[in-house]
Amino acid sequence: MDIKDLFKENYIGKDVVISGWVRNHRKQSNFAFIELSDGTTIKTLQVVYTPEIEDFEKINKVLVGSALEVHGKIIKSQGKQDFELAADRILVLGECDETYPIQPKRHTREFLREQAYLRPRTNLFNAVFRVRSVAAAGIHEYFQKNGYVYFHAPIITASDCEGAGEMFQVTTLDLNRIAKDGKVDYSKDFYGKSAGLTVSGQLEAETFATAFKKTYTFGPTFRAENSNTKVHASEFWMIEPEIAFCDLEGDMDIMEEMLKYVVKYVLDNAKDEMEFLDSFVEKGLIDKLNRLLNSNFTRIDHKDVIKLLKESGQKWEFEPEYGQDIAKEHEKYITEYFNGPVFIKNWPKDIKAFYMKQNADGETVAAVDLEVPEAGELMGGSQREEDYDKLLTRMKELGMDETELDWYLNLRKYGTCVHSGFGMGFERLLIYLTGVDNIRDVIPYPRTPGNCLY
């Protein structure tokens, strides 16, 4: 039986067998208490035993972290718990010695990152990683219920979707020989050309959207960006839907609907974990998420956002300018001004990616960023450029080699249509959902500059 089952119905008076790990062991003269966790719920089960139990001396020496099998009866508790397990037999399945680093005390998150293989045994990370699992299930459920085909984007690719040159290279060439000779001949590499780890599955996903109408990716992406901020990692997961016969307005409709669906799914399916996070990580977390569910998402052009910022009377660290990106302080002001999430759309062409639909004004593209209160940018998307000549011209303006993306251009020749999509960093979503403010703490084994433990 799982511990979670004990909280679903009344088991008082019933005999049970529970297996789990010791979270705490408190000993008194006539009896002792073991706090037992089996990983099926953030809640723990209190086990009480007396000197009459078989192998009492051995059981009494059991240390935190040990694995046990406990036989006994569920009884009404005399303490804070509603019930506890009165043990009549305890089997030690796996002992744990005194070097075990996860003890019943508060550990810093920095310390626990160094113990990443053990940190899921703490309440915080038990909650975070269950929310991660539940959120992933909610994402898949949303897209599957709405007729999307799940597309597995290639992890090794020859195309740099974002054009930022931040790809990890994949090679079988002898790097020591290259360092000595100073020459790289990619024709002799494994793929016969330069290849790297993907920064996005979007371009490949577009090919599936032209066959299935609606598709989505959900998988790992990689960026060799030497950044040590709380929201950057070199390996992270992305959700990237692509939808044919969908313009920018339809894209925003889907972004809002998907986000609300996933947030509600987590609130409904990880109640105990969310209550824990609300109590111990971010006070008011559940209220924040419920406000989002009940919010109207404002839609406003980038130029109007800049105008609003300039006329606000605020003193800015970074002065807002037409044609430029906006800063964190601007995002915060905008979401507070509109008292809810805000879609900022129709961005300056020169600060956005080559594949975005060029608007009639010749200065902007049909791009959108979603800003949410207390978090800032959560998603980014666009209507994709479906016109072959316009896309080719834009690639040439940016000095791109169109022969590397001839297949992508060909989509504009072979039954082109209006189509759109967006991307959402899964860990960014988890930061918002959990209140845990560092990306290193919402991904099981974080990969950041100078850090590749395990």
Secondary structure, 3 states (H helix, E strand, C coil): CCHHHHCCCCCCCCEEEEEEEEEEEEECCCCEEEEEECCCCCCCEEEEECCCCCCHHHHHCCCCCCEEEEEEEEEECCCCCCEEEEEEEEEEEECCCCCCCCCCCCCCHHHHHHCCCCHHHCHHHHHHHHHHHHHHHHHHHHHHHCCCEECCCCCEECCCCCCCCCCCEECCCCHHHHHHHCCCCHHHCCCCCCEEECCCCHHHHHHHHHHHCEEEEEEEEECCCCCCCCCCCCEEEEEEEEEECCCHHHHHHHHHHHHHHHHHHHHHHCHHHHHHHHHHCCCCHHHHHHHHHCCCCEEEEHHHHHHHHHCCCCCCCCCCCCCCCCCHHHHHHHHHHCCCCEEEEEEEHHHCCCCECECCCCCEEEEEEEEECCCEEEEEEEEECCCHHHHHHHHHHCCCCHHHHHHHHHCCCCCCCCEEEEEEEHHHHHHHHHCCCCHHHCCCCCCECCECCC
